[in-house]
Every structure is written in structure tokens, then in C-alpha cells.
Amino acid sequence: MSCVPSSTVTPAQTAPQSLARRSFLAAGLGTSLLAVRAAAPARKEKLRIAAVGIGGMGKTYLEGCKDERIVALCDLDHTRTTTQEVFAAFPGAARYRDFREMFDREAANFDALILATPDHTHALIGLRALALGKHLYCAKPVAHSVAEVRRIRAAVRAAPHLVTKTSVQSSAGEGACRTAELLRVGAIGPVAEVHVWCDHPAYPCGLVRPKDEPRPPEGMDWDLWLGPAPYRPYHPAYHPGNWRSWWDFGSGAVGDMCCHTLHTYFRELRLASPTAVYGTGSMRYDGFFEFVATPECQGHANLVTWEYPAREELPPLRLHWYDGGMRPHRPAELDPGLELPRSGVLFVGAEGKLLSAYSGGNPFAKQGRGVPGGLLLPEAKFRGYKSPARTLPRCESGDHYREWIRSCKEGRPSLCPVDFGCEMTELGLLGAMALRTKRVLAWDAAAAHVTNHDAANAIVDPPSRDGWKI
């Protein structure tokens, strides 16, 4: 079937209510993934790409893939300026509001899907795309709950012929690889502490649910936007662009941003299975000592700690997260003339410390300090230190999206596949769960179960709204 020209698609493109309520298992997730094979295009052919969620980060993803064939574009809100700009950039692509209708009409016309919707619909859409045999580029976090992460991981492992990638633009970059290689050769000895800080959140936090009920944007199916999340009336406090701090839709700053740094050291420090996680967040006050609880929304500043036991020859480790402008205490060994970066990572080892940029690399390179992977402390001890050999595969600067495209065409894994994204996402979601419960949670990674607080397991595998079973 040929691509439906955008001029033939009706403005609403909204499915009937019966379609909106059907089970997604019935829609195709029950089909064996191994039975669905995507035909890999020849190396010189352009990859045929469809995209869901184009008004936010999806616009950036599409820009990185603009030299391929963009055949279908889907977004619930066609009124946004950014959405209109994407339509104008790819005038030949069919336009949709409902991803299910796009899949039904265009399944034979595209090879790969770009997925850039809010967190709570990643599994809903991503699993359907995988079931249809489509390569997948997925925004991080890859899913919205640990149970969804496990389902997506099982799906991508069951379909090794499909090429997936997680939207961590710095993954396999020179800076990240340089930092990882320092850790691999044991430059600072066994690592017992890691401190990660991020200047996000970059959106409103500490909110309470609004009481007014304005109309959604013209032509927007609010029920479809909610998908599996509990029902609530539309409000601009959620859309457009303000959904990340709401636990029903987003994963907070820790879930949003952790993958942008974890890829640098996740494998080297074997961070897949923490045994405990806990956290705390800032409170909202609407007057002198007038505390307002915001259980549905993350605070403006948050701290999370994951605890790890000894891992073979590696010692016990604590991984600390800070956001909202919070940072760890500056290391005593750091030159007083140097400031901690706004976002960064501090590794504390038995033989020294390593201060790196948030996504890897040296934040003090312009001052002529340190080595490509970061600043080794104390500087006097490491003066003249020779950087280790370049052993990790690189993705050249600006080549993040093209690397995924080449991988799809050549039938080889990408440098940051969704399988890896699932592992990093799970860790971030555990951090979000700790902030939501305000408890020290004992975690059984093998069983995907909190062993000391039953209520938390409703967050591990939350129920889906009627009609939206994933």
C-alpha cells in the first residue's frame, strides 16, 4: 500500500470510540514477535520512517533523520507551532492524530518508528511497533514502570533482527567513552561512591492538581493522550510540555535525566541490581509554615541513593543523585579556584577521585586541567597520567541519529540499544519510586519486587485504565 498523501487525511484523524477502547493485546501484541520479520532495506536505500509525538523532542529526532524517507507523522495536538513546523518540513508525509490508525494504514509503508511521546505511553506504542516488526528509536526513559521495562526488554530480546536505539545523544561519544575507559583500567581504584548531579528539572514542580477544566486543543483526543494512565480532565498543567513532573505521566528528573549519565559507567560499575533505594524531595509551602502536600508531583529539588552490595571483586557502592540545583560537597582535593560544574559526576575510588562532566568527559578541559575523561584528584598525584587506550566503539560527534540509521540498514545492533536503555531506565524508575513512597525500599531485582513495602509494588506494576491494557 502506498503512503497516504497528507492532503487526503482528514483534519481530525480521530478513531471511533470502539477503537479507542479496544485491547492492545487484541490489536496485535499477542502475535509472536518472532513470526513478524521486517524486511531490511538495501544499504543504499533510504530508511522509511514514521514518527509518533512530533511536537516536542520528536522534532529534534526527525531533524537528525531528515535525509531518510519520512513517510508518516502522528501527534495528538496539531495546533502546536512545533507540530506545524514538522508538517511543513516533511510535506509528503501522511498526517495522523491516532497512532493506531497510522499503524493500521501505514504498516506496510515504513521500516522504523521514532517514538517521542510522554513516558506513560512509551510501552503502549513501542510494544505495538515491535510486534509489527519495526526498528525503533525510543525516547528515554524507555518506559514508565519497571513492569513495562521488563516487557519491552523481553520483546527486543525476542526480536534480535530489529534494531533499536535509546535517545541518549552522548552515548558512545568521545567524552563518555574516555570517562568509561578510565574506570575500566581502574585509574582511581575500586569505586565505592558515585555522586551524580543535574541542573534539571526544567519544568514546573511541586504542583497540586488544578480544579478548573478547560477544553483540550482543537481536535485533540484527551482520552487517547491519557492512554493507560488514570483519568483526569485535560489541563495545560499537563499538556503541552508540562507532564514530566506528574507521576502519572512522567518519571521526574531522575527518570528523565539519569540515562544521560548512567551509560558512561553503568557497565563498568555493574549497576543493574541495587538492593535498596531511598530518597527525599523538597516541600511546597504556600505561606509561613503552611505546608502543601504534592503527592502527585515531584519536588523542585530531590536526592536519591541506590545501595549495592559487593559485586564479585567490586566493593559495596552507593550511587547518589541530586537535582534541582543540589550538588554534593565539593571534594577537599579540588583546587579552590575551580567550581563544580552545574551538572557532573564525582567518582570516589580507593586510590583517588574522578570528576567528570555529566555525560562524560572533562569539564575543565578549557582550563587545561585533567585528562580527556575528567579531572583526576588529587591533581599532584596524577600529574603526567597517561590516558588509557581507546578501546570502546565511538559514535562521532553529531552522528547519533545516523548511527541508528546505518545500524538499521546493516542489520547490526546500535551503540545504545533499547535493551541497554531498559536497564538504565529501571534504575531511574526505582529512584522515582523512592521519591514517591518516601521509604527505604528493599529491592529484589530478580523478582522485580519490593520486599519490605507492599504498597510500592503497585508502582512497580500499576494497573492500566480500562480498555488500555498493555
C-alpha positions as CSV (number, residue, x, y, z in Angstrom):
1,M,0.0,0.0,0.0
2,S,1.4,3.4,-0.9
3,C,1.9,6.1,1.5
4,V,-1.3,8.1,2.2
5,P,-0.7,11.7,1.0
6,S,-1.2,14.3,3.7
7,S,-3.7,16.1,1.6
8,T,-6.1,13.0,1.8
9,V,-6.1,12.7,5.6
10,T,-8.9,14.4,7.4
11,P,-8.1,17.1,9.9
12,A,-9.3,15.1,12.9
13,Q,-8.0,11.6,12.2
14,T,-9.7,10.5,15.4
15,A,-10.6,6.9,15.7
16,P,-14.1,5.9,16.8
17,Q,-14.7,5.2,20.5
18,S,-14.8,1.5,19.9
19,L,-11.2,1.7,18.5
20,A,-10.1,3.8,21.5
21,R,-11.3,1.2,23.9
22,R,-10.0,-2.0,22.3
23,S,-7.4,-4.1,24.0
24,F,-3.9,-3.7,22.6
25,L,-3.3,-7.4,23.0
26,A,-6.2,-7.9,20.7
27,A,-4.7,-5.3,18.3
28,G,-1.6,-7.4,17.8
29,L,0.6,-7.7,20.9
30,G,-0.4,-11.3,21.2
31,T,1.2,-12.1,17.9
32,S,4.6,-13.8,18.2
33,L,7.3,-11.3,17.7
34,L,9.5,-13.9,16.0
35,A,6.8,-14.5,13.4
36,V,6.9,-10.9,12.3
37,R,10.0,-10.1,10.3
38,A,10.9,-6.7,9.0
39,A,12.4,-6.7,5.5
40,A,15.8,-5.0,5.9
41,P,16.3,-2.4,3.2
42,A,19.3,-2.4,1.0
43,R,22.2,-0.4,2.3
44,K,21.8,2.4,-0.3
45,E,18.1,2.7,0.1
46,K,16.6,5.3,2.3
47,L,15.0,4.1,5.6
48,R,11.3,4.6,5.6
49,I,10.5,6.2,9.0
50,A,7.2,7.0,10.8
51,A,7.1,9.1,14.0
52,V,4.7,9.4,16.9
53,G,4.9,12.5,19.1
54,I,6.5,15.2,16.9
55,G,5.7,18.4,18.7
56,G,8.4,18.1,21.4
57,M,11.7,16.1,21.3
58,G,10.3,14.2,18.3
59,K,11.1,17.3,16.2
60,T,14.8,17.1,17.1
61,Y,14.9,13.3,16.4
62,L,13.3,13.9,13.0
63,E,15.8,16.6,12.2
64,G,18.6,14.1,12.8
65,C,16.9,11.7,10.3
66,K,15.7,14.2,7.7
67,D,17.8,12.7,4.9
68,E,15.8,9.5,5.1
69,R,12.2,9.0,3.9
70,I,9.8,10.4,6.5
71,V,6.5,8.7,5.4
72,A,4.1,9.3,8.3
73,L,3.8,11.7,11.2
74,C,1.5,11.4,14.2
75,D,0.7,13.8,17.0
76,L,-2.4,14.2,19.1
77,D,-2.1,18.0,19.0
78,H,-1.9,19.6,15.6
79,T,-2.3,23.1,17.0
80,R,1.2,23.5,18.3
81,T,3.6,25.6,16.4
82,T,6.3,22.9,16.6
83,T,4.0,20.3,15.2
84,Q,3.1,22.6,12.3
85,E,6.8,23.2,11.6
86,V,7.4,19.4,11.4
87,F,4.5,19.0,9.0
88,A,6.0,21.8,6.8
89,A,9.4,20.2,6.9
90,F,8.0,16.9,5.6
91,P,5.1,17.9,3.4
92,G,4.9,14.5,1.7
93,A,4.4,12.6,4.9
94,A,0.9,11.4,5.9
95,R,-0.5,13.1,8.9
96,Y,-2.3,11.4,11.8
97,R,-3.6,12.1,15.3
98,D,-4.1,8.5,16.3
99,F,-1.0,6.2,16.3
100,R,-3.3,3.1,16.0
101,E,-4.8,4.4,12.8
102,M,-1.3,5.2,11.5
103,F,-0.2,1.7,12.2
104,D,-3.2,0.2,10.6
105,R,-2.9,2.3,7.4
106,E,0.9,2.6,7.1
107,A,2.3,-0.7,8.5
108,A,3.4,-1.8,5.0
109,N,5.0,1.6,4.2
110,F,7.6,2.1,7.0
111,D,10.5,0.2,8.3
112,A,11.3,2.1,11.5
113,L,9.5,4.1,14.2
114,I,10.6,7.2,16.1
115,L,8.8,7.3,19.5
116,A,8.8,10.6,21.3
117,T,5.5,10.7,23.3
118,P,5.3,11.2,27.1
119,D,6.7,8.4,29.3
120,H,3.4,6.8,30.2
121,T,2.7,5.8,26.6
122,H,6.1,4.5,25.6
123,A,5.3,0.9,26.3
124,L,1.8,1.2,24.8
125,I,3.2,2.3,21.4
126,G,6.7,0.8,21.5
127,L,5.5,-2.8,22.1
128,R,3.0,-2.4,19.2
129,A,5.7,-1.2,16.9
130,L,8.0,-4.2,17.8
131,A,5.1,-6.6,17.3
132,L,4.7,-5.2,13.8
133,G,8.4,-5.8,13.1
134,K,9.6,-2.2,13.1
135,H,13.0,-0.9,14.1
136,L,12.6,1.5,17.0
137,Y,14.2,4.8,18.2
138,C,12.7,5.4,21.6
139,A,12.9,8.5,23.9
140,K,14.2,7.8,27.3
141,P,13.1,6.7,29.8
142,V,12.1,3.7,27.7
143,A,9.0,3.0,29.9
144,H,7.0,4.4,32.8
145,S,7.1,1.4,35.2
146,V,9.5,-1.4,36.0
147,A,7.0,-4.0,34.7
148,E,6.8,-2.2,31.4
149,V,10.6,-2.1,31.2
150,R,10.7,-5.9,31.7
151,R,8.1,-6.4,28.9
152,I,9.9,-4.2,26.5
153,R,13.2,-5.9,27.3
154,A,11.7,-9.3,26.6
155,A,10.2,-8.0,23.3
156,V,13.5,-6.6,22.0
157,R,15.4,-9.7,23.0
158,A,12.8,-11.9,21.3
159,A,13.4,-10.0,18.0
160,P,17.2,-9.6,17.6
161,H,16.7,-8.8,13.9
162,L,15.1,-5.4,14.9
163,V,17.5,-2.5,15.5
164,T,16.6,-0.3,18.4
165,K,18.2,2.8,20.0
166,T,17.6,4.8,23.1
167,S,17.7,8.6,22.9
168,V,20.9,9.2,24.8
169,Q,22.7,11.6,22.4
170,S,26.0,11.4,24.2
171,S,26.1,7.6,24.3
172,A,29.3,6.3,22.6
173,G,30.6,9.9,22.3
174,E,34.2,10.6,22.8
175,G,33.8,12.2,26.3
176,A,31.7,9.4,27.6
177,C,34.0,6.7,26.3
178,R,37.1,8.4,27.7
179,T,35.5,8.5,31.2
180,A,34.4,4.9,30.9
181,E,37.9,3.8,29.8
182,L,39.4,5.5,32.9
183,L,37.1,3.4,35.1
184,R,37.8,0.3,33.1
185,V,41.5,0.4,33.7
186,G,41.0,1.2,37.4
187,A,42.6,4.7,37.3
188,I,41.2,5.6,40.8
189,G,41.0,2.0,42.1
190,P,37.7,0.3,43.2
191,V,34.9,2.8,43.3
192,A,32.7,2.9,46.5
193,E,30.7,6.1,45.9
194,V,29.3,7.9,42.8
195,H,27.7,11.3,43.1
196,V,25.6,12.5,40.1
197,W,24.0,15.9,39.9
198,C,21.8,17.5,37.3
199,D,20.6,21.1,36.9
200,H,17.1,19.9,35.9
201,P,14.1,19.9,36.4
202,A,13.5,22.4,33.7
203,Y,9.7,22.4,34.2
204,P,7.2,23.3,36.9
205,C,7.3,21.1,40.0
206,G,5.7,20.8,43.4
207,L,2.2,21.3,41.9
208,V,-1.2,20.4,43.1
209,R,-4.0,19.2,40.7
210,P,-5.8,22.1,39.1
211,K,-9.6,22.3,39.7
212,D,-10.7,24.0,36.5
213,E,-11.5,22.0,33.4
214,P,-10.6,23.9,30.2
215,R,-11.2,22.3,26.8
216,P,-8.4,20.4,25.1
217,P,-6.8,21.8,22.0
218,E,-8.9,21.6,18.9
219,G,-9.2,18.1,17.5
220,M,-7.2,16.6,20.4
221,D,-8.4,13.2,21.8
222,W,-7.6,13.6,25.5
223,D,-8.7,10.1,26.3
224,L,-6.1,8.8,23.9
225,W,-3.4,11.1,25.4
226,L,-4.1,9.6,28.8
227,G,-4.0,6.1,27.5
228,P,-3.3,3.7,30.4
229,A,-3.0,6.5,33.0
230,P,-5.8,7.2,35.5
231,Y,-8.4,9.5,34.1
232,R,-8.3,13.2,34.9
233,P,-9.7,16.2,33.0
234,Y,-7.5,18.0,30.5
235,H,-5.5,21.0,31.7
236,P,-2.5,22.9,30.3
237,A,-0.7,22.0,33.6
238,Y,-0.1,18.6,31.8
239,H,0.0,19.4,28.1
240,P,1.8,20.7,26.3
241,G,5.2,20.0,27.7
242,N,4.4,20.1,31.5
243,W,3.8,16.4,32.1
244,R,7.2,15.3,33.3
245,S,6.8,16.2,37.0
246,W,3.4,14.5,37.3
247,W,4.0,10.9,38.5
248,D,1.0,9.6,36.4
249,F,2.7,10.7,33.2
250,G,6.4,11.3,33.8
251,S,9.2,9.9,35.9
252,G,10.6,13.1,37.5
253,A,14.0,14.5,36.8
254,V,15.7,11.3,38.0
255,G,13.8,9.2,35.5
256,D,14.1,11.8,32.7
257,M,17.8,12.5,33.0
258,C,19.6,9.5,34.6
259,C,20.1,7.7,31.3
260,H,22.1,10.8,30.1
261,T,24.9,9.9,32.6
262,L,24.4,6.2,33.5
263,H,25.6,4.9,30.1
264,T,29.0,6.3,31.0
265,Y,29.6,3.9,33.9
266,F,26.7,1.5,34.2
267,R,28.5,-1.5,32.8
268,E,31.9,-0.7,34.4
269,L,30.4,-0.5,37.9
270,R,27.7,-3.2,37.3
271,L,24.7,-1.2,38.4
272,A,21.9,-3.5,37.3
273,S,20.8,-4.8,40.7
274,P,20.7,-2.4,43.7
275,T,19.4,-3.9,46.9
276,A,18.0,-0.8,48.4
277,V,16.9,2.7,47.3
278,Y,15.6,5.7,49.1
279,G,15.1,9.4,48.5
280,T,13.7,12.7,49.6
281,G,12.4,15.8,47.8
282,S,11.7,19.5,48.6
283,M,8.4,20.5,50.1
284,R,6.0,23.2,48.9
285,Y,4.9,26.0,51.2
286,D,2.1,28.5,50.5
287,G,2.8,30.8,53.4
288,F,4.7,30.8,56.6
289,F,4.8,27.2,57.8
290,E,1.8,26.3,55.6
291,F,2.9,23.1,54.0
292,V,1.0,21.9,50.9
293,A,1.4,18.2,50.1
294,T,2.1,17.4,46.5
295,P,1.9,13.6,46.3
296,E,1.1,13.6,42.6
297,C,4.1,15.7,41.6
298,Q,7.9,15.7,42.2
299,G,9.5,18.4,44.3
300,H,11.8,21.1,42.9
301,A,14.9,19.5,44.4
302,N,15.4,15.8,45.0
303,L,18.0,13.4,46.4
304,V,18.1,9.7,45.7
305,T,20.5,6.9,46.9
306,W,20.8,3.4,45.5
307,E,22.8,0.9,47.5
308,Y,24.8,-2.0,46.1
309,P,26.4,-5.0,47.8
310,A,29.9,-6.2,46.8
311,R,29.8,-7.4,43.2
312,E,32.5,-10.1,42.8
313,E,35.7,-8.2,43.1
314,L,33.9,-4.8,43.3
315,P,33.3,-3.3,46.8
316,P,29.9,-2.2,48.1
317,L,28.8,1.0,46.4
318,R,26.4,3.9,47.0
319,L,25.1,5.9,44.0
320,H,23.8,9.3,44.9
321,W,21.5,11.5,42.7
322,Y,21.0,15.3,43.2
323,D,18.8,17.6,41.1
324,G,17.1,21.0,41.3
325,G,20.5,22.8,41.8
326,M,21.7,20.5,44.6
327,R,25.2,19.2,44.4
328,P,27.5,17.1,46.6
329,H,30.0,18.7,48.9
330,R,33.0,19.7,46.8
331,P,35.9,17.4,47.2
332,A,38.6,18.7,49.5
333,E,41.2,17.9,46.9
334,L,39.6,20.3,44.3
335,D,41.5,23.5,43.6
336,P,39.6,26.4,45.3
337,G,39.8,28.3,42.0
338,L,37.7,25.6,40.2
339,E,33.9,25.5,40.6
340,L,31.9,22.3,40.5
341,P,30.1,22.2,37.1
342,R,26.3,22.8,37.2
343,S,25.9,19.1,36.3
344,G,28.5,16.5,36.8
345,V,29.7,13.2,38.2
346,L,32.1,12.5,41.0
347,F,33.6,9.0,41.4
348,V,35.2,8.2,44.7
349,G,37.7,5.4,44.5
350,A,40.2,3.7,46.8
351,E,43.1,5.4,45.1
352,G,41.7,8.8,44.1
353,K,38.7,10.6,42.7
354,L,37.5,11.4,39.2
355,L,35.4,14.5,38.5
356,S,33.7,14.3,35.0
357,A,31.2,16.1,33.0
358,Y,27.5,15.0,33.4
359,S,27.6,13.0,30.2
360,G,31.2,12.1,30.4
361,G,34.4,13.9,29.6
362,N,36.4,16.6,31.2
363,P,34.6,19.7,32.5
364,F,37.9,21.5,33.0
365,A,39.4,20.9,29.6
366,K,39.3,24.6,28.7
367,Q,41.4,25.4,31.8
368,G,44.0,22.8,30.7
369,R,43.3,20.6,33.7
370,G,42.9,16.8,33.8
371,V,42.7,14.3,31.0
372,P,40.1,13.8,28.3
373,G,37.9,11.6,30.6
374,G,37.8,14.1,33.5
375,L,39.8,15.6,36.4
376,L,41.8,13.1,38.5
377,L,42.2,14.0,42.1
378,P,44.4,14.8,43.8
379,E,46.0,16.5,40.8
380,A,49.5,16.3,42.2
381,K,49.2,12.5,42.4
382,F,48.0,12.1,38.9
383,R,50.2,14.8,37.2
384,G,51.5,13.2,34.0
385,Y,48.9,10.5,34.0
386,K,48.7,8.9,30.6
387,S,45.2,8.4,29.2
388,P,44.3,4.7,28.6
389,A,44.0,3.3,25.1
390,R,40.8,3.9,23.2
391,T,39.0,0.5,23.5
392,L,35.3,1.4,23.3
393,P,33.4,1.9,20.0
394,R,32.7,5.6,19.3
395,C,29.9,7.5,17.7
396,E,31.4,10.6,16.1
397,S,30.1,13.9,17.2
398,G,26.7,14.7,15.7
399,D,26.3,11.2,14.3
400,H,23.9,9.8,16.9
401,Y,20.9,9.5,14.7
402,R,22.8,8.5,11.6
403,E,24.4,5.7,13.6
404,W,20.9,4.2,14.3
405,I,20.0,4.6,10.6
406,R,23.2,2.8,9.5
407,S,22.6,0.1,12.0
408,C,19.1,-0.5,10.7
409,K,20.3,-0.7,7.1
410,E,23.3,-3.0,8.0
411,G,21.3,-5.2,10.5
412,R,23.7,-4.7,13.4
413,P,23.0,-3.5,17.0
414,S,23.2,0.2,17.7
415,L,25.6,1.6,20.2
416,C,22.8,2.4,22.7
417,P,20.1,-0.2,22.1
418,V,16.8,-0.2,23.9
419,D,17.8,-3.3,25.8
420,F,20.5,-1.2,27.5
421,G,18.1,1.7,27.8
422,C,15.7,-0.6,29.7
423,E,18.4,-1.4,32.3
424,M,19.2,2.3,32.8
425,T,15.5,3.2,32.9
426,E,14.8,0.6,35.5
427,L,17.3,2.2,37.8
428,G,15.8,5.7,37.3
429,L,12.3,4.4,37.9
430,L,13.4,2.9,41.2
431,G,14.7,6.3,42.2
432,A,11.3,7.9,41.2
433,M,9.5,5.2,43.2
434,A,11.6,6.0,46.3
435,L,10.7,9.7,45.9
436,R,7.0,8.8,45.6
437,T,6.9,6.4,48.6
438,K,9.4,8.3,50.9
439,R,10.6,4.9,52.2
440,V,13.7,2.9,52.3
441,L,12.8,0.2,49.7
442,A,14.4,-3.2,49.8
443,W,14.6,-4.4,46.1
444,D,14.7,-7.9,44.8
445,A,15.8,-7.3,41.2
446,A,15.4,-10.9,40.1
447,A,11.7,-10.9,41.1
448,A,11.1,-7.2,40.4
449,H,9.6,-6.9,43.8
450,V,9.8,-4.6,46.8
451,T,10.2,-6.9,49.8
452,N,9.5,-4.5,52.7
453,H,6.7,-2.2,51.5
454,D,3.8,-3.9,49.6
455,A,2.2,-0.6,48.6
456,A,5.3,0.2,46.4
457,N,4.6,-2.8,44.2
458,A,1.5,-1.1,42.9
459,I,4.1,1.4,41.4
460,V,6.3,-1.5,40.1
461,D,3.4,-2.8,38.0
462,P,0.5,-0.3,38.1
463,P,-2.9,-1.2,36.7
464,S,-3.9,0.2,33.3
465,R,-7.1,2.1,32.9
466,D,-10.0,0.0,31.5
467,G,-9.6,-0.5,27.7
468,W,-5.8,0.3,27.7
469,K,-4.2,-2.9,28.9
470,I,-0.6,-3.0,27.8
